[in-house]
């Protein structure tokens, strides 16, 4: 008895949408994401909120989680692959030889779920830190001390618990004076 593959099963697998990786030109992943989305492709560009010092103040900015890369959802049959290469900001599809490599769906779906959860937390007002997270105070008389983040008070202020004289003292500080510990 010989094992034979059903040709229609191969066609079904080819028509199943999969996630692929797009390599972008240096510093142009945001542009590539925007242009691919405008062309009707489903694109996922995972971002990470990071603190940077700008004009002597700490600000939060969005940076790509994977610099120079983003994900695109395509199927082998119905998707038009040709315009991707000539899209502004796109360098190429990541491939092995001449064959673009699909990324496991579970990986991308996990990244999407994580970014949606982070977005929900930002909308709930907890932009910077999670309750119970250990933070370091970077400015003022308590500089270099570690504290426990309790809650955010508005957009600019935070309440932390600082252990002083064997008691947890509540302090209200500017959010910019705190940073995550490593």
C-alpha positions as CSV (number, residue, x, y, z in Angstrom):
1,X,0.0,0.0,0.0
2,X,1.5,3.4,-1.0
3,X,0.8,6.7,0.8
4,X,-0.5,9.3,-1.7
5,X,-1.2,12.9,-1.0
6,X,-4.5,14.3,-2.0
7,X,-3.7,17.3,-4.4
8,X,-6.7,19.2,-3.1
9,X,-5.3,19.0,0.4
10,X,-2.1,20.8,-0.9
11,X,-4.3,23.5,-2.4
12,X,-6.1,24.0,0.8
13,X,-2.9,24.3,2.7
14,X,-1.6,26.9,0.2
15,X,-4.7,28.9,0.4
16,X,-4.5,29.1,4.2
17,X,-3.3,32.6,5.3
18,X,0.0,32.6,7.2
19,X,2.2,35.2,8.8
20,X,5.4,36.1,7.1
21,X,8.3,38.4,8.0
22,X,9.0,41.6,6.1
23,X,12.5,43.0,6.4
24,X,12.4,46.8,6.2
25,X,15.0,49.4,5.2
26,X,16.9,50.9,8.1
27,X,14.6,53.1,10.3
28,X,11.6,52.7,7.9
29,X,9.5,50.0,9.5
30,X,6.8,52.6,10.4
31,X,6.7,53.8,6.8
32,X,6.6,50.2,5.5
33,X,3.8,49.3,7.9
34,X,1.7,52.3,6.9
35,X,2.1,51.8,3.1
36,X,1.4,48.0,3.3
37,X,-1.7,48.7,5.4
38,X,-2.8,51.3,2.9
39,X,-2.5,48.7,0.1
40,X,-4.9,46.5,2.0
41,X,-2.5,44.0,3.6
42,X,-2.9,42.8,7.2
43,X,0.2,44.0,9.0
44,X,1.4,43.6,12.5
45,X,4.2,45.9,13.7
46,X,4.8,45.1,17.4
47,X,5.9,48.1,19.4
48,X,7.6,48.6,22.7
49,X,7.1,51.7,24.9
50,X,10.6,52.8,26.1
51,X,11.8,55.8,28.2
52,X,14.2,58.2,26.5
53,X,15.6,61.4,27.7
54,X,14.5,64.3,25.5
55,X,15.4,67.9,26.5
56,X,16.4,66.8,29.9
57,X,13.0,65.1,30.6
58,X,12.2,61.4,30.5
59,X,9.5,60.7,27.9
60,X,7.9,57.5,26.6
61,X,8.2,56.7,22.9
62,X,7.1,53.7,20.8
63,X,9.9,51.8,19.2
64,X,9.7,48.6,17.1
65,X,10.0,45.4,19.2
66,X,12.0,43.9,16.3
67,X,13.9,46.8,14.6
68,X,13.7,46.5,10.8
69,X,11.1,43.8,10.8
70,X,7.3,43.5,10.8
71,X,4.8,40.7,10.1
72,X,2.4,40.4,7.2
73,X,-0.6,38.0,6.7
74,X,-0.7,36.4,3.3
75,X,-1.9,33.3,1.6
76,X,-0.1,31.5,-1.3
77,X,-3.1,31.7,-3.7
78,X,-5.3,34.8,-3.2
79,X,-2.7,37.4,-2.0
80,X,-0.9,39.6,-4.4
81,X,2.7,39.3,-3.4
82,X,4.2,41.5,-6.2
83,X,3.6,45.0,-4.7
84,X,5.3,44.1,-1.4
85,X,8.8,44.3,-2.8
86,X,8.3,47.8,-4.3
87,X,6.5,49.2,-1.2
88,X,8.2,52.2,0.3
89,X,10.3,51.1,3.3
90,X,10.3,47.4,2.4
91,X,13.6,45.7,1.7
92,X,12.4,42.1,1.1
93,X,10.4,39.2,2.5
94,X,12.5,37.0,4.7
95,X,13.0,33.7,2.8
96,X,15.0,30.5,2.7
97,X,16.3,30.3,-0.8
98,X,13.5,31.6,-3.0
99,X,10.7,30.4,-0.7
100,X,9.3,32.9,1.9
101,X,9.2,31.4,5.3
102,X,6.0,31.4,7.3
103,X,6.1,32.2,11.0
104,X,4.2,30.0,13.4
105,X,0.7,31.6,13.9
106,X,0.8,30.9,17.6
107,X,3.9,33.2,18.0
108,X,2.4,36.1,16.2
109,X,-1.0,35.7,17.9
110,X,0.7,35.7,21.3
111,X,2.5,38.9,20.3
112,X,-0.8,40.5,19.2
113,X,-2.5,39.4,22.4
114,X,0.3,40.9,24.5
115,X,0.2,44.2,22.6
116,X,-3.6,44.4,23.0
117,X,-3.2,43.8,26.8
118,X,-0.6,46.5,27.0
119,X,-2.8,48.9,25.1
120,X,-5.7,48.1,27.5
121,X,-3.5,48.9,30.5
122,X,-2.5,52.2,28.9
123,X,-6.1,53.2,28.2
124,X,-6.9,52.3,31.9
125,X,-4.4,55.0,32.9
126,X,-1.6,52.8,34.0
127,X,0.8,53.9,31.2
128,X,4.1,53.5,32.9
129,X,4.3,50.9,35.6
130,X,2.3,48.0,37.1
131,X,1.2,48.0,40.7
132,X,3.7,46.0,42.8
133,X,6.5,46.6,40.4
134,X,9.9,47.6,41.9
135,X,11.0,51.0,40.6
136,X,14.1,53.1,41.2
137,X,13.8,56.8,42.1
138,X,16.1,58.8,39.7
139,X,15.8,62.4,41.0
140,X,15.5,64.3,44.3
141,X,16.4,63.5,47.9
142,X,15.5,59.8,47.5
143,X,17.6,59.3,44.3
144,X,18.9,55.7,43.8
145,X,16.5,54.2,46.3
146,X,14.1,51.4,45.3
147,X,10.4,51.6,45.9
148,X,7.2,49.7,45.1
149,X,4.9,51.3,42.6
150,X,1.4,51.6,44.0
151,X,-0.6,53.6,41.6
152,X,-0.6,56.4,39.1
153,X,-2.2,59.7,40.0
154,X,-3.1,61.5,36.8
155,X,-0.6,61.4,33.9
156,X,2.3,63.1,35.6
157,X,2.3,61.8,39.2
158,X,2.8,58.4,40.8
159,X,2.4,57.0,44.3
160,X,5.1,54.7,45.5
161,X,5.8,52.9,48.7
162,X,9.3,53.5,50.1
163,X,10.6,51.4,53.0
164,X,12.0,53.8,55.6
165,X,12.7,53.0,59.3
166,X,10.9,49.6,58.8
167,X,7.7,51.3,57.7
168,X,6.4,51.7,54.2
169,X,5.9,55.4,53.5
170,X,3.7,56.6,50.7
171,X,5.4,59.1,48.5
172,X,3.9,61.1,45.6
173,X,6.5,61.7,42.9
174,X,6.6,62.8,39.3
175,X,6.4,59.7,37.0
176,X,9.5,61.0,35.2
177,X,11.5,60.5,38.4
178,X,11.0,56.7,38.3
179,X,12.5,54.0,36.2
180,X,12.1,50.2,36.0
181,X,14.8,48.3,37.8
182,X,16.8,45.8,35.7
